Amino acid sequence: MQKSKVSYILVIVQLSSILILAFTGPVIPEDTVLLVIELLFAGFGIWAMSVHKFRFSVLPEPKKDTRLVKTGPYRIVRHPMYSSLIFITLVWLMNFFTLFRFIIWLLLISALFFKASIEEKLLLSMHPGYASLPGKTKKFIPFLY
């Protein structure tokens, strides 16, 4: 599958945002509640990766031989790896809030949103059964969005 320049730009924005957030504040919160939330979402992301047998791409274009997954965390949200990143970095932001870090976090959310949109269009063309998923599961946040 052809990889677009936009896909590479989105990945660069995503990785840069994560690194900036990681290097401008603590990544392990002292607050127990935030730490538990961070660990839960880290586990959620690892669960999603394990369902794919750790064969996934950071680019939004699915691999040629990808199969449509509807089990595990994919029963809860359509993009559990992105959800995991959103909530882990939200914990980092809540643990050490600055306006700069908030803007970087919004940039990350935007990149993940656009990556998910590209990915969904491509999955729909590869797997016609994907068309039924948006009515059954939310994109990032269960029951909300």
URURLIN-V305101 format. One record per residue. N is the residue number from 1. RES is the residue in three letters. PSI is psi in radians with two decimals (999 if undefined). Layout:
n=(N;N)
res=(RES;RES)
psi=(PSI;PSI)
This chain:
n=(1;2;3;4;5;6;7;8;9;10;11;12;13;14;15;16;17;18;19;20;21;22;23;24;25;26;27;28;29;30;31;32;33;34;35;36;37;38;39;40;41;42;43;44;45;46;47;48;49;50;51;52;53;54;55;56;57;58;59;60;61;62;63;64;65;66;67;68;69;70;71;72;73;74;75;76;77;78;79;80;81;82;83;84;85;86;87;88;89;90;91;92;93;94;95;96;97;98;99;100;101;102;103;104;105;106;107;108;109;110;111;112;113;114;115;116;117;118;119;120;121;122;123;124;125;126;127;128;129;130;131;132;133;134;135;136;137;138;139;140;141;142;143;144;145)
res=(MET;GLN;LYS;SER;LYS;VAL;SER;TYR;ILE;LEU;VAL;ILE;VAL;GLN;LEU;SER;SER;ILE;LEU;ILE;LEU;ALA;PHE;THR;GLY;PRO;VAL;ILE;PRO;GLU;ASP;THR;VAL;LEU;LEU;VAL;ILE;GLU;LEU;LEU;PHE;ALA;GLY;PHE;GLY;ILE;TRP;ALA;MET;SER;VAL;HIS;LYS;PHE;ARG;PHE;SER;VAL;LEU;PRO;GLU;PRO;LYS;LYS;ASP;THR;ARG;LEU;VAL;LYS;THR;GLY;PRO;TYR;ARG;ILE;VAL;ARG;HIS;PRO;MET;TYR;SER;SER;LEU;ILE;PHE;ILE;THR;LEU;VAL;TRP;LEU;MET;ASN;PHE;PHE;THR;LEU;PHE;ARG;PHE;ILE;ILE;TRP;LEU;LEU;LEU;ILE;SER;ALA;LEU;PHE;PHE;LYS;ALA;SER;ILE;GLU;GLU;LYS;LEU;LEU;LEU;SER;MET;HIS;PRO;GLY;TYR;ALA;SER;LEU;PRO;GLY;LYS;THR;LYS;LYS;PHE;ILE;PRO;PHE;LEU;TYR)
psi=(2.38;2.24;2.27;2.79;-0.63;-0.72;-0.77;-0.69;-0.76;-0.68;-0.71;-0.76;-0.77;-0.94;-0.69;-0.76;-0.77;-0.78;-0.73;-0.79;-0.68;-0.60;-0.07;0.13;2.96;2.50;-0.21;1.84;2.57;-0.46;2.18;-0.72;-0.81;-0.67;-0.75;-0.77;-0.78;-0.78;-0.67;-0.77;-0.50;-0.76;-0.67;-0.76;-0.72;-0.69;-0.79;-0.74;-0.65;-0.56;-0.58;0.14;0.61;0.43;1.49;2.98;2.60;-0.31;2.65;-0.27;2.13;2.66;2.68;-0.74;0.36;2.55;2.69;2.07;2.23;0.20;3.07;-2.38;-0.29;-0.20;-0.37;-0.83;2.73;-0.38;1.20;-0.53;-0.70;-0.72;-0.75;-0.82;-0.74;-0.85;-0.57;-0.80;-0.47;-0.69;-0.78;-0.75;-0.80;-0.57;-0.56;1.50;2.28;2.74;-0.69;-0.84;-0.62;-0.74;-0.73;-0.70;-0.72;-0.64;-0.74;-0.82;-0.74;-0.79;-0.75;-0.65;-0.83;-0.67;-0.77;-0.66;-0.77;-0.83;-0.74;-0.70;-0.75;-0.70;-0.63;-0.67;-0.50;-0.62;1.66;-0.47;-0.26;-0.43;-0.49;-0.31;-0.76;-0.49;-0.29;-0.60;2.67;2.88;-0.94;-0.67;2.04;2.36;-0.13;-1.05;999)
